Amino acid sequence: MKSTKNNALIVDDDELIRDLMRDIFESAGYTVYSFASGEEALAFLSDLKIRIKIVLVDYDLKTSTGAEIINYVFFFFVMRS
């Protein structure tokens, strides 16, 4: 049975990597939210009402960096808690 408390965020512009990571985490019981761009992930995170337990981000995205996403996640989930 999947745990609703185990949520993973995956951001990678490589579809093969996204799909592989999704399969791995889903088989481990995580609910996975995956996005091809930082912009999509940030839009999703801005409306998020759940906790993310694991964040996997490609550092070298085409339109943003993984560091930008990690900084947002840190601020939104850690500093505002």
N, C-alpha and C positions, 0 to 999 in steps of 0.2 A: 504494500500500500504506500502511495506517495505521501510524504509529509508536506503539509501546506506551509510549514515554517522554513523549509529549505528552498530558497529562491536563488537562482544564479542569473547574472547578467553577462552576456557575451556580446562584444562589439568587435567585429572584424570584417574588413571589406572583401575578404576571400571567402566565397561561399562554401568551398570544400572544408576549410578550417571551421567555419561556423557550424556546419552540419555535423562534423566529427565531434566537436566539443559538445554540441547539443545532445548527440547520441550518448556520449560518455556520461554526462551529468544526469540526463533523464534516466539512464539505466541505474544510476546510483540513488534515484528517488527525488531528484531536484525538479522543481518547476523552472523551466528555462525561458528567459526572455532574450532573444538574440536580434541584433541589428547590424546592418551593413555600413552604417555611418555614425559618426559621433553626434551629428545633428538629430538623427532619429532617436538615438539613445537618450540624449538630453531632453528631448520633447517628452519622451515616455517617463523619464525620471521626474520631471517637473510636476506631473500629475499623479505620481505614485503614492499609494496609501499603504503599501506593504513594505516589509523589510527585505533587503537583499543581503544574502549571506556571503556570496562569492561574486567577485567581479573579475572577469577576464577581458582584457582590452588589448587589441593590437596597438602597439606604440606608434606605428607609422601609418596612420590612416591617411586617405587622400586629402580630406578637407579639414581635418583637425588632428590633434595628437592624443594619444592615450593618456598623457599627463593631464591634459585639460579635463578629460572625463573623470579621471581619478580625483582631481582636485574638486570637481563639482560634487562627486559622490561623497568625498570626505566632508566637505562643508555641509551638504544637505543632510547627511545621515549621522554624522558624528558631532559636529558643532551645534546643530539645532536640536539634538536629543536632550 
